[in-house]
Amino acid sequence: MAYRTSGTGYADVADHYRKAIENGELATGDALPTVPEIREQFDVSAKTVSRALKLLKDEGLAASAGANGTVVTARPRIAQATGAARVARTKSGGPNYATGETSTNHEAWIRSCADPVLCRYLEIDPSDEVVIRRRVFRQDGTPKIIGVEVIHPRALAAVSDLAKQGTRGPVHWFVEYEAATGRTIHASPERRAARFASRDELELMEVPLPDSDVAVPVFITHTVFHDEDGPLEVMEDIHYPGLWHEART
């Protein structure tokens, strides 16, 4: 079946195979089509195919296998109780919040990005400014997750009020961006990790703290969103200490 689409780019090609992997159409060890086959299928350049395959490899979904080309790799299933799931729900016309869920402490800044990992994800220099949005998601009034969005500055050209303090309404800004630009935003798979929370994060989650610094581990997820111009946002969810056992797979 051909997928020839005017304006098809690397993110569209990667998203096609990402979905095929995630829905089981392509299983662990299966070979992806060859570069010439993908070029023919999508009517794109070799450079576009190469960039799409690199993205899938960077996401841990695929790997080079010598004479076998590029194959699907094994990966852990990803937790779903995150901001990325909310974005998907909103874009499909569903509610932004789950039953009993609210959000507070809405904050926004424009700052230089000093985190080398975020700079790499967004393909920017450490001195470049980014938009940061943060809020606390609560379940029945109790803090559960700190949601942080680190947004590429080019998004401001399409959605000028991203740095606005407070809430921006029930629809995620991705919907406005896609309507203004005509580009589709694709999500890379969520990545899970654990680290120690900062004192500021623990205070936001209303965790009682002693006067001295303490090491409190928290479960986090990262999701990178792309459009055809490249990475657009890194979304991080910081879970309340001890809640990682509640994540659904």
N, C-alpha and C positions, 0 to 999 in steps of 0.2 A: 504494500500500500504506500503510495507516495504522499509526502507532506510538503509539497512545493507551496511556499507562501511568500508573497512579496515582502521583502524586508526582514525575512527570518535571520536571526543572529545567533551568536554563540549561546546566550542564555536560554533561547527557545529550544535549541538542539539539546543542551544539557538537561533542561527540564523534561523533555520528552523521555529520555532514557532514565532520568531520576525516577519519574513516575512509574516507568516499566519495572524498575528494580523494586520500588517500594510496594507495588501492588502484586509482586510475585510473578509478573510476566517474564522477567529475567531473574534467574536464580543464581546463587553463589556458584562461581565457576563457569557460568555461561559466557561465551565470547560476544562482545558487541560487534556490530557490523564493521567492516574495514573502512578506512578513510575514504576510498573511492566510492564505496557503497553509500556511506552517509552523505557524501557530496551529491551523489545522484538522487538520493531520497529527498533531501531538503533543498537542492539546487543552491548550494552555498560553496564558498571557497574553501580550499584546504586549510587556510589560516583560521577560518571560523570553526572548522571541525577540530583542529588542533587545540584551540582555546576551550572549546566545549569539553573535550576529553581531559584536558588539564584540570578544569574545574571539578569534574567528577572524581578525578584522582585525588585532588586536594581535599575533597569532602570525604574521602575514604570509601567511596562507593565502587571504585574501579581501580585496576592496577595493570601495568604493562606485564605481559607474559611471554615475551620473546616471540617465537614463531606463532604462538596462539593469539597474538595481537593484544587487545585490551579486554580484560575479563572482569566480571563482577566479583567483588570481594565480600567476605563475611563482615558484618558489623553489628553491634548491639542495637536492640530496639530502643527508640528514643522516648523519653517521657513526654506526655501530651498536655499536662496541666501548666501551660506556659503562655506567654504573650503571643508567641507564634501561632498557637492554636486559636487565640482570640482574633488575630488578624484574619486567619483563614475563615473563621466563622462570620466575621463582619463582612468580608468581601463576598461571601456567598449569600448575604442578605440576612444572616442570623444576628442574635444579640451580641453585644460586645462583652457583657458580663454574664457569668453563670448565676444560677438561682442563689440568692442570698449574698451575692458578691457586690462590693462597692469599691471605690478608690478614693484616697485622700492624699494630702501632701504633694499636690501637683506642682512641680518646679521645672524651670527651663533656663538654660544658659547658652551663650556662645563663647567658647573657650578654645585655646590652643590644645591640640591633642598631644599629650605627653606619653601616652601608653604605646610602646612599640608594637605590641600585638594588635591593638586596634588600628594603628597606622597601616600595618601590613594588610589587615582585613579590608580596609577602606582604600588602600593604594594611595595614601597621602603621605606627606612629609610631617615629621614631628612638630614643626612650627605652624602647620596649617590649622585654621580654626574649624571647629565642628559645632553642630547644634546638639546639645544634650537635654533630653527630657527624662524626668523621673517621677514616679508616683508609687504609692503603696497600695497594693490590692488587699482588701479585707474580706474575710468570710464571716458573715454574721457579726460584723464589727471588730473582729480580731485580725491583726496583721498576719498575712500569710506569705506574701511575695513582694519584693521591691522590683518594679519593672523599670529598666533603664534602656533608653534608646540613644545611640550615638549615630548621628545622621550626617552624611556627606554634605558639605556646604552648597553643592550645586542644586540640592533639592529646594533651596530657598527661592530660586528663580521661578519655580512652579507653585510653591506653597509658601507665601511670604511671611505668614504668621507662625511659623514653626517654633520660634523662640518666645511665643506668647505665654505669660504666666497663667496658671489655672487650667481648667479643662478646655478642650477644643470641640466638644460635642460628641455625640455617640458614634460617629463614623471615623475610622482610622484615617490618618492623612494619606495613606497609600491610595485610597479611593480617589481623593482629590488630585493627587499627582498623576495617576493614570488617566483621569479625565482631561487634565490640562495638557499632558504631553503626548497622549496616544500610545505610550509605551506600557508594556506589561511588566510587573514586578514579580520576580520568582524568588522563592525561598530555598536556600541550601538546607540540608538536614540539620536538625538541632544537635549540638554537641554538649555532652555532659561533663562536668568536672566538680571538684570540691576545692575549697580554699578557706582561709581564715577570714572572717568578716572584719571590716573596719569598725571602729567605735561609732562612727557616724551611722553606719548601716544598722548596727545593733540598737542604737537609740531610735532610729526610724521604726524598727520592728518592736520597740517597747520591751526589749530584753533587759531585765534588771542587771546592773553591772556594779562591780566594786570600784573603788577609787583608782586602783592600779589597773594597768592593761591586762587583758586576758585573751587567750587564744580560743576562739569559738569557731569550729568548722561549720560551713554552710554548703549546701548543694546549689550549684548554678547551672544554667543552660545558656548556650550562645546560639544565635541564629543569624546568618548573614543574608541580606536581601540584595538582589541584583536587578538592574534593568540593562538595556542594550549598551549603555554607556559605561557600565562597570558596576562595582559595588556601590550600594546606596545607603545601607544602614546596617549596624550591628545591634542586635537586640539581646539584652542580658536580663535574665530572671534570677534573682537571689532569693532562695527559699528560707523561711524561718528555720532556725536551728532545730534539727531533729525531724524535719518534715519530709526528707527525701524518701522515706518509706511509703509516703502517700502518693508518689508519682505513679500515674497509670501508664502501662506499656501496651 
